[in-house]
Amino acid sequence: MQTKGKTLPVMCRDIDMTKIFSIIITLFFLTNCTDRQKTSDNHTVDGAETNQYCLLGLQKFQAGDFNEAVKLYSHSFELDSTNTEAIYMRGLSKGKLGDSKGAISDYSILISISPNDAVAYSNRANEKAKLSDNDGALKDYEAAIKIDSTISDNYLNLGAHFLILKRLPDADKALSKAIELNPNDPRAYHNRALARGDMGQEELACSDSKKAFELGLKEAEDDIKDYCK
């Protein structure tokens, strides 16, 4: 993608729930609230064992060993096919490995279990975008926003995708909403600067570039040189 500025847009990123899952798993082991869980088909599973696999998987994920994380989360999901954490984290791990098709499959499973999971739609959209499935990606970004319009990263991802597709007014609108929800995100200002620069709105692009740099995005310095003349 060519832009007037020297830098490229900050690309769509997965929404990472690992910190939340880490807290949930830790509380499970600390409270020892139950060692068995009922699944939807009335079978029981060993909750401690499934969560042990999730804990080990999380440790491997955080250490960057995504292949091993996939194996551990697969074990957890085999024990409990309703374990949304396991299938989410397996999808996230596959995405880190560059296995977009595998990640899409896992996020699709997650959506079938939890159809109102905005994060699953957003992350699946990112993987579809990597495979140039632009229509599929847009549908998933829009679904994520329809489910939860308060997550700024959903708008950041949508705006970045519009920017890649050269749908500049749509990118400006989505990124403006991301900034409204999170006014301290330098990525949104940076991407909006690129959109506005390509639309010939150099004064606004200059202002956004300065804000992105002020908020810690060093790459925005090159945009300041281009737009602030």
C-alpha positions in Angstrom: 0.0 0.0 0.0 1.4 3.4 -1.0 0.8 6.5 1.2 2.2 10.0 1.1 3.9 9.4 4.4 7.0 7.2 4.7 5.5 4.9 7.3 2.9 2.1 6.8 -0.4 1.7 8.7 -0.4 -0.2 12.0 -2.0 -3.4 10.8 -5.0 -5.1 12.4 -4.1 -6.9 15.6 -5.7 -9.7 17.6 -7.4 -8.8 20.8 -5.4 -10.7 23.5 -7.3 -12.1 26.5 -4.4 -13.9 28.0 -4.1 -11.7 31.1 -7.8 -12.2 31.9 -7.5 -16.0 31.4 -4.4 -16.1 33.7 -6.4 -14.5 36.5 -9.4 -16.8 36.0 -7.1 -19.9 36.0 -5.2 -18.7 39.1 -8.4 -18.1 41.0 -9.7 -21.6 40.0 -6.6 -23.2 41.6 -6.6 -20.9 44.7 -10.2 -21.4 45.6 -10.5 -25.1 44.4 -14.2 -24.3 43.9 -14.9 -27.5 42.0 -13.0 -30.4 40.4 -15.7 -31.4 38.0 -17.8 -29.5 35.4 -21.0 -30.4 33.7 -20.9 -30.2 29.9 -23.9 -29.4 27.7 -24.6 -33.1 27.0 -24.7 -33.8 30.8 -21.4 -35.6 30.8 -18.9 -34.6 33.5 -15.3 -33.7 33.0 -12.4 -33.2 35.3 -12.3 -29.5 35.7 -9.0 -29.5 37.4 -7.4 -31.5 34.6 -8.8 -29.3 31.8 -7.7 -26.1 33.7 -4.2 -27.6 34.3 -3.8 -28.0 30.6 -5.0 -24.4 30.1 -2.5 -23.2 32.7 0.4 -25.0 31.1 -0.8 -23.8 27.6 -0.9 -20.2 28.9 2.7 -20.6 30.2 3.9 -21.9 26.9 2.0 -19.2 25.0 3.6 -16.5 27.2 7.0 -18.0 26.6 6.5 -17.9 22.8 6.3 -21.7 22.4 3.1 -21.6 20.3 3.4 -25.1 18.9 3.4 -26.6 22.4 0.6 -24.3 23.4 -1.5 -25.6 20.6 -1.0 -29.2 21.8 -1.9 -28.4 25.4 -5.0 -26.4 24.5 -6.0 -29.3 22.2 -5.8 -31.7 25.1 -7.9 -29.4 27.2 -10.5 -29.0 24.5 -10.6 -32.8 23.9 -11.6 -33.2 27.6 -14.2 -30.5 27.5 -15.6 -29.4 24.1 -17.3 -26.4 25.7 -14.1 -24.9 27.0 -14.2 -21.5 25.3 -10.8 -20.5 26.8 -9.0 -23.5 25.3 -10.4 -23.0 21.8 -9.8 -19.3 21.9 -6.2 -19.6 23.0 -5.6 -22.4 20.5 -6.8 -20.1 17.7 -4.6 -17.2 19.0 -1.6 -19.6 19.1 -2.3 -20.8 15.6 -2.5 -17.2 14.4 0.9 -16.5 16.0 2.3 -19.5 14.0 0.9 -18.0 10.8 -1.7 -20.7 10.5 -4.6 -18.4 9.5 -6.8 -21.2 8.2 -6.4 -23.1 11.5 -7.1 -20.0 13.5 -10.2 -19.2 11.5 -11.4 -22.8 12.1 -10.9 -22.4 15.9 -12.6 -19.0 16.1 -15.5 -20.4 14.1 -15.9 -23.2 16.7 -15.8 -20.6 19.4 -18.5 -18.6 17.7 -20.7 -21.7 17.4 -20.3 -22.2 21.2 -20.5 -18.5 22.1 -22.3 -16.6 19.2 -22.0 -13.2 21.0 -18.3 -13.3 21.4 -17.1 -10.0 19.8 -13.4 -10.8 20.3 -13.8 -14.1 18.4 -15.4 -12.2 15.4 -12.7 -9.5 15.5 -9.8 -12.0 15.6 -11.3 -14.2 12.9 -11.6 -11.1 10.8 -7.9 -10.4 11.2 -7.1 -13.9 10.0 -9.4 -13.6 7.0 -7.8 -10.3 6.1 -4.4 -12.0 6.1 -5.8 -14.4 3.5 -7.2 -11.5 1.5 -10.8 -12.5 2.2 -11.8 -8.9 2.4 -15.6 -9.4 2.3 -15.4 -12.0 5.0 -13.2 -9.8 7.1 -15.5 -6.8 6.9 -18.5 -8.9 7.8 -16.7 -10.2 10.9 -15.4 -6.7 11.9 -19.0 -5.3 11.6 -20.4 -8.3 13.6 -17.9 -7.7 16.4 -18.9 -4.0 16.6 -22.6 -4.9 16.5 -22.1 -7.2 19.5 -19.9 -4.8 21.4 -19.5 -1.2 20.2 -17.4 -0.3 23.2 -14.1 -2.1 22.3 -11.8 0.5 20.7 -9.6 -2.2 19.1 -12.6 -3.4 17.0 -12.8 0.1 15.4 -9.0 0.2 15.1 -8.9 -3.1 13.2 -11.8 -2.0 11.0 -10.2 1.3 10.2 -6.8 -0.4 9.4 -8.6 -2.7 7.0 -10.4 0.1 5.3 -7.1 1.9 5.0 -5.6 -1.1 3.3 -8.6 -1.2 0.9 -8.2 2.5 0.2 -11.7 3.2 1.5 -10.3 6.4 3.1 -13.5 8.1 4.3 -14.6 4.8 6.0 -11.2 4.4 7.5 -11.4 8.0 8.9 -14.8 7.3 10.4 -13.8 4.0 12.1 -10.5 5.4 13.4 -12.2 8.5 14.8 -14.5 6.2 16.7 -11.5 4.3 18.0 -10.0 7.5 19.2 -13.3 8.5 20.8 -13.3 5.3 22.8 -9.6 5.4 23.6 -8.1 8.8 23.1 -4.6 7.7 24.2 -4.0 5.1 21.5 -1.2 6.3 19.2 -2.0 3.7 16.6 -5.4 5.1 15.8 -4.0 8.6 15.4 -1.2 7.3 13.2 -3.6 5.4 10.9 -6.0 8.3 10.7 -3.1 10.6 9.8 -2.3 8.3 6.8 -6.0 8.2 5.7 -6.3 12.0 6.0 -3.0 12.5 4.3 -4.1 10.4 1.3 -7.3 12.4 1.2 -5.3 15.6 0.9 -6.1 16.8 4.4 -2.5 17.5 5.4 -3.3 19.9 8.2 -5.4 17.3 10.0 -2.8 14.6 9.1 -0.1 16.8 10.7 -2.1 17.1 13.9 -2.8 13.4 14.1 0.9 12.6 13.5 2.0 14.9 16.2 -0.5 13.3 18.6 0.7 9.8 17.7 4.3 10.8 18.3 3.4 12.6 21.6 1.7 9.3 22.7 4.9 7.3 22.1 4.7 6.1 18.5 8.2 6.9 17.2 7.4 6.0 13.6 5.1 9.0 13.5 8.1 11.3 13.4 8.5 10.6 9.6 4.9 11.5 9.0 5.4 14.8 10.8 8.2 15.6 8.4 5.9 14.9 5.4 2.6 16.4 6.6 3.7 19.3 8.8 5.3 21.7 6.3 
